[in-house]
Amino acid sequence: MKKILSALLLCAAVSFPAYSQGVHYFGQTDQDTVSQVPYGNNAAAGHFVKADDARIYYEVYGKGEPVLVLHGGGVGCTYEMGRFIDELSKDHLVIAPSTRGHGKSEIGVKPITYVQKAEDMMAAVNQVTKKPMVILGFSDGAYTAYKIAAMYPDRVRKIVAIGAGENVPGLRKIPMAKLADFAALDKRFIDEKVALCPEPDKLQDYLDRYFAFFNQETISKVLFNSIKCPVLLIAGEKDANAPLDTVISAYKMMPNVQLAIIANAPHQAFITHFEAVWANVKPFLKD
C-alpha cells in the first residue's frame, strides 16, 4: 500500500494522527507543522462562483498583489497549502480555490481537462480581481497553472510550480484506487472529504475519471514552450510521482525558468521541507 501512496500524489510517510480542531490534509501527522486556519472550510473567507456546469468554492485572504494558490489533485485539498497561504497573505491578496471533486466545489458532468480546470480557476479569480497575478501550484495545481498561463498570458505574471514535470502516457501509471483504500490510510481525511463534498455520491466516479485522465494526458513541449512568464520550478529530489528526470525535462522546455531541487524531499516537498521551499519562493516573488 505504501507504494501506492507516492504514485497517487500523496505524501511519502503516512500515519494515523489524533483528531484535533479544524481540517486535515491527507497523510498529516501529529509532528507536522500546520496552519491554524481551516483553509478550505473557512466560512468567514469562503465564496462560490458558477463556472460552466459547477459551483466552485474559493477563499480570499489578505491584500496586495494577487496570488492564486492551487492544491494537488485526487486527495489534495486547500489545507495542504496552508503554510503558503499563511505567509503569502501577509502582503498579498490570496485566492485559494477548491477544484472540482475537492472540498466544497461541485463536480459537474464535464469531462476532466486542463482547459476546464483553467476556466474554473479563472472564474474564481475574475470574481475577485482582473489584475495580473502570480500562481503557486502543487502537482495538479501546477499543471493547471501552466495551462492558465498558456491560455491567458496577459493575466499571469509568474508561476511557482511544485512537483510537476513532463507527463507522457506510458511514462508511469497512477494506479486506480477506491475511497476505501484511501480511508484505510487516513480515515479522517476521507470522512472530511465526503462531508465537505456537495455531491458525495459522485466522488468515486470522479476519482476514477481523474486518474484515468492523468494516465493518458500529455504535458510536454507544446505546453511548456508556450509559457512566456517567469517560472520557478521546484522538485523534491525523491519525488516518486514527478521523478526528477521528468522535472528536468520540463525545465529544458520552458523559455524562462529557474529550477530548485529540494534535497531528500518527496512529492510534497513543501510539507516536509517548507523552510527550504519558502527560501526559494520568497525571493522569486520579489524579483
C-alpha positions as CSV (number, residue, x, y, z in Angstrom):
1,M,0.0,0.0,0.0
2,K,2.9,2.4,0.7
3,K,3.9,2.1,-3.0
4,I,0.5,3.3,-4.0
5,L,0.9,6.5,-1.9
6,S,3.8,8.1,-3.9
7,A,2.0,7.3,-7.1
8,L,-1.2,8.9,-6.1
9,L,0.0,12.4,-5.5
10,L,0.4,11.7,-1.8
11,C,2.9,12.2,0.9
12,A,5.8,9.7,1.3
13,A,5.1,8.9,5.0
14,V,1.6,8.4,6.4
15,S,0.5,7.7,10.0
16,F,-2.8,7.9,11.8
17,P,-2.9,11.3,13.6
18,A,-5.0,12.1,16.5
19,Y,-8.1,14.2,15.7
20,S,-7.9,17.9,16.5
21,Q,-9.9,21.0,15.8
22,G,-10.0,22.3,12.2
23,V,-9.4,20.5,8.9
24,H,-6.8,18.0,7.9
25,Y,-4.8,17.1,4.8
26,F,-4.1,13.6,3.6
27,G,-1.3,12.0,5.5
28,Q,-1.0,14.8,8.1
29,T,0.8,13.6,11.2
30,D,1.0,14.9,14.7
31,Q,4.5,16.0,14.1
32,D,3.7,18.2,11.1
33,T,3.7,22.0,11.4
34,V,0.3,23.1,10.2
35,S,-1.7,26.3,9.8
36,Q,-4.2,27.2,12.5
37,V,-6.7,28.5,9.8
38,P,-9.1,25.9,8.5
39,Y,-8.3,26.6,4.8
40,G,-10.9,25.1,2.5
41,N,-13.6,25.1,5.2
42,N,-13.5,28.7,6.5
43,A,-16.9,30.2,6.2
44,A,-15.6,33.7,7.1
45,A,-13.5,33.7,3.9
46,G,-15.5,31.5,1.6
47,H,-17.3,32.3,-1.6
48,F,-18.8,30.4,-4.6
49,V,-18.8,31.2,-8.3
50,K,-20.6,29.4,-11.1
51,A,-18.1,28.0,-13.6
52,D,-19.9,26.4,-16.6
53,D,-21.8,23.5,-15.1
54,A,-20.4,23.6,-11.5
55,R,-20.2,25.8,-8.5
56,I,-16.6,26.4,-7.5
57,Y,-15.7,27.2,-3.9
58,Y,-12.8,29.6,-3.1
59,E,-11.5,31.6,-0.2
60,V,-9.8,35.0,-0.2
61,Y,-7.2,36.3,2.3
62,G,-5.0,39.4,2.7
63,K,-4.4,42.4,0.4
64,G,-1.9,43.3,-2.3
65,E,-0.7,41.7,-5.5
66,P,-3.0,38.7,-6.3
67,V,-1.7,35.2,-5.8
68,L,-3.7,32.2,-6.9
69,V,-2.9,29.1,-4.8
70,L,-3.8,25.7,-6.3
71,H,-3.7,22.5,-4.3
72,G,-2.9,19.0,-5.6
73,G,-5.3,16.6,-7.2
74,G,-7.0,13.3,-6.2
75,V,-6.6,13.6,-2.4
76,G,-5.3,17.1,-2.5
77,C,-7.0,19.9,-0.6
78,T,-6.7,23.6,0.1
79,Y,-5.5,23.0,3.7
80,E,-2.3,21.3,2.5
81,M,-1.3,24.7,1.1
82,G,-1.9,26.3,4.5
83,R,1.6,27.4,5.3
84,F,2.0,29.1,1.9
85,I,-1.3,31.0,2.5
86,D,-0.2,32.0,6.0
87,E,3.0,33.6,4.6
88,L,1.5,35.0,1.3
89,S,-1.5,36.6,2.9
90,K,0.8,38.9,5.0
91,D,1.4,41.1,1.9
92,H,-0.6,39.6,-1.0
93,L,-4.2,39.1,-1.9
94,V,-4.5,35.3,-1.9
95,I,-7.2,33.4,-3.8
96,A,-7.4,29.8,-2.7
97,P,-10.0,27.7,-4.6
98,S,-11.0,24.0,-4.2
99,T,-11.0,22.4,-7.6
100,R,-13.8,20.1,-8.9
101,G,-14.1,17.0,-6.8
102,H,-12.3,18.6,-3.9
103,G,-13.6,20.4,-0.8
104,K,-16.9,22.3,-1.3
105,S,-16.7,22.6,-5.1
106,E,-19.2,20.7,-7.2
107,I,-18.1,18.0,-9.6
108,G,-20.5,18.7,-12.5
109,V,-20.6,16.5,-15.6
110,K,-18.0,18.0,-17.9
111,P,-15.0,15.8,-19.0
112,I,-11.8,16.4,-17.0
113,T,-9.4,18.5,-19.0
114,Y,-6.8,21.2,-18.1
115,V,-8.8,23.6,-20.2
116,Q,-11.8,23.1,-18.0
117,K,-9.6,23.4,-14.8
118,A,-8.2,26.6,-16.1
119,E,-11.6,28.1,-16.9
120,D,-12.9,27.1,-13.4
121,M,-10.0,28.8,-11.7
122,M,-10.3,31.9,-13.9
123,A,-14.0,32.2,-13.0
124,A,-13.0,32.4,-9.3
125,V,-10.1,34.8,-10.0
126,N,-12.3,37.1,-12.1
127,Q,-14.8,37.4,-9.4
128,V,-12.1,38.9,-7.1
129,T,-9.7,40.8,-9.4
130,K,-8.8,41.5,-13.0
131,K,-5.2,42.3,-12.3
132,P,-2.2,40.1,-13.4
133,M,-1.4,37.5,-10.8
134,V,1.2,35.1,-9.6
135,I,0.1,31.4,-9.5
136,L,1.6,29.0,-6.9
137,G,0.5,25.4,-7.7
138,F,1.4,22.0,-6.5
139,S,1.2,18.9,-8.7
140,D,-2.2,19.0,-10.5
141,G,-2.4,22.7,-9.4
142,A,0.9,23.4,-11.1
143,Y,-0.3,21.7,-14.3
144,T,-3.4,23.9,-14.1
145,A,-1.1,26.9,-13.6
146,Y,0.8,26.1,-16.8
147,K,-2.5,25.9,-18.7
148,I,-3.8,29.2,-17.4
149,A,-0.5,30.9,-18.4
150,A,-0.8,29.4,-21.9
151,M,-4.4,30.4,-22.3
152,Y,-4.3,33.8,-20.5
153,P,-0.7,35.1,-20.9
154,D,-1.7,38.7,-20.0
155,R,-3.1,37.5,-16.7
156,V,-0.2,35.5,-15.3
157,R,2.9,37.4,-14.1
158,K,4.8,34.5,-12.6
159,I,4.4,30.8,-11.7
160,V,5.7,28.8,-8.8
161,A,5.3,25.1,-9.9
162,I,5.9,22.3,-7.4
163,G,6.1,18.6,-8.3
164,A,5.0,19.0,-12.0
165,G,7.3,17.7,-14.7
166,E,6.8,16.3,-18.2
167,N,4.0,13.8,-18.4
168,V,3.7,11.4,-21.3
169,P,1.3,8.4,-21.5
170,G,3.1,5.2,-20.6
171,L,5.9,7.1,-18.7
172,R,4.4,6.0,-15.5
173,K,0.9,4.8,-14.4
174,I,-1.0,6.1,-11.4
175,P,-3.0,3.1,-10.1
176,M,-6.7,3.3,-9.7
177,A,-7.9,3.4,-6.1
178,K,-11.1,3.4,-4.2
179,L,-12.2,5.8,-1.4
180,A,-12.0,2.8,0.9
181,D,-8.3,2.3,0.0
182,F,-7.6,5.9,0.9
183,A,-9.7,5.6,4.1
184,A,-7.6,2.7,5.2
185,L,-4.6,5.1,5.1
186,D,-6.2,8.2,6.5
187,K,-9.9,7.8,7.6
188,R,-10.2,11.3,9.0
189,F,-9.3,12.9,5.7
190,I,-11.7,10.8,3.7
191,D,-14.5,11.4,6.2
192,E,-13.9,15.1,5.9
193,K,-13.7,14.9,2.1
194,V,-17.0,13.2,1.8
195,A,-18.7,15.5,4.4
196,L,-17.5,18.6,2.5
197,C,-18.4,17.4,-1.0
198,P,-21.8,18.7,-2.2
199,E,-22.0,15.6,-4.5
200,P,-20.6,12.8,-2.4
201,D,-22.3,10.1,-4.5
202,K,-20.2,11.2,-7.5
203,L,-16.8,11.1,-5.7
204,Q,-15.7,7.6,-6.6
205,D,-16.6,8.1,-10.2
206,Y,-14.7,11.4,-10.2
207,L,-11.6,9.8,-8.8
208,D,-11.8,7.0,-11.3
209,R,-12.1,9.5,-14.2
210,Y,-9.4,11.8,-12.7
211,F,-6.7,9.0,-12.5
212,A,-7.7,7.7,-16.0
213,F,-7.4,11.2,-17.3
214,F,-4.0,11.8,-15.9
215,N,-2.6,8.5,-17.1
216,Q,-3.4,9.4,-20.7
217,E,-2.6,13.1,-20.6
218,T,0.3,14.6,-22.5
219,I,2.0,17.6,-20.8
220,S,5.2,18.3,-22.7
221,K,6.9,20.5,-25.2
222,V,3.9,22.2,-26.8
223,L,2.6,23.4,-23.5
224,F,5.9,24.2,-21.8
225,N,7.2,26.2,-24.9
226,S,4.1,28.3,-24.7
227,I,4.7,29.6,-21.2
228,K,6.4,33.0,-21.5
229,C,6.2,34.3,-17.9
230,P,9.0,33.5,-15.4
231,V,8.6,30.1,-13.8
232,L,10.2,28.8,-10.6
233,L,10.1,25.0,-10.9
234,I,10.5,23.2,-7.6
235,A,11.2,19.5,-7.3
236,G,11.7,17.1,-4.4
237,E,14.8,15.1,-5.1
238,K,13.0,11.8,-4.2
239,D,9.6,12.7,-5.8
240,A,8.1,9.4,-6.9
241,N,5.2,11.0,-8.7
242,A,7.1,13.6,-10.7
243,P,10.5,11.9,-10.9
244,L,13.5,14.3,-11.2
245,D,14.2,13.4,-14.8
246,T,10.7,14.5,-15.8
247,V,11.1,17.8,-14.0
248,I,14.5,18.4,-15.6
249,S,12.9,17.7,-19.0
250,A,10.2,20.3,-18.3
251,Y,12.9,22.7,-17.2
252,K,14.7,22.4,-20.5
253,M,11.4,23.1,-22.4
254,M,10.4,26.3,-20.7
255,P,11.9,29.6,-22.1
256,N,12.1,31.5,-18.8
257,V,12.6,29.2,-15.9
258,Q,14.5,28.7,-12.7
259,L,15.0,25.2,-11.0
260,A,15.2,24.4,-7.3
261,I,15.7,20.9,-6.2
262,I,15.0,20.2,-2.6
263,A,17.4,17.6,-1.3
264,N,15.9,14.3,0.1
265,A,12.4,15.6,-0.3
266,P,9.3,13.7,-1.6
267,H,6.4,14.9,-3.8
268,Q,5.0,17.1,-1.1
269,A,8.4,18.8,-0.6
270,F,6.7,21.9,0.9
271,I,5.2,19.7,3.6
272,T,8.4,18.0,4.7
273,H,10.8,20.8,3.9
274,F,8.7,24.0,4.0
275,E,11.5,26.4,5.1
276,A,13.8,25.2,2.2
277,V,10.9,25.6,-0.3
278,W,9.9,29.0,1.0
279,A,13.5,30.2,0.9
280,N,13.3,29.8,-2.9
281,V,9.8,31.1,-3.3
282,K,10.2,34.3,-1.3
283,P,13.0,36.0,-3.4
284,F,11.4,34.8,-6.7
285,L,8.2,36.7,-5.8
286,K,10.2,39.9,-5.1
287,D,12.2,39.9,-8.3
